[in-house]
Amino acid sequence: MSWRNIVVILLLVGATALTACAEQKTALRFTNATECGTATIKLTDTQTGNLQEYSLNEGDTLEIELKPNVQYRYEVEYPRQPGYIVCDAKRVTTMLPKGQTLNVRLESVLDPALVEATQTAAAAQ
């Protein structure tokens, strides 16, 4: 085996080892796809009790890095509930293993009962 082959093999082994040892991010990724205004996200590390608060505008995405294998509680609230759209507040507890990212898509939905009531009220005027 030539020196060139040995060097190539060592470089490949080294690159593989560095990739394997690279820091893998553990995170929550929130996307505000609602029509409910700016979402307020409160994140609590249940081990320490540390509370962090974030704001997320409509259409924006926020990624929050977490400690792996630690239980977190997050709450999502909105400033308003416009017309016939339901803005669902969330209260969730989660624990993620190292290297995992959880995508949380915040969405608003039409409430058929509110749509009908709005249409009935508009027709009555």
BELQUIBEL-V204272 format. One record per helix or strand. SS is the DSSP state (H for helix, E for strand). FROM is the first residue (numbers start at 1). TO is the last residue. If there is no record, write none. Layout:
<<SS/FROM/TO> <SS/FROM/TO>>
This chain:
<<H/3/21> <E/27/33> <E/39/45> <E/51/56> <E/61/65> <E/71/78> <E/85/87> <E/90/95> <E/101/110> <H/112/124>>
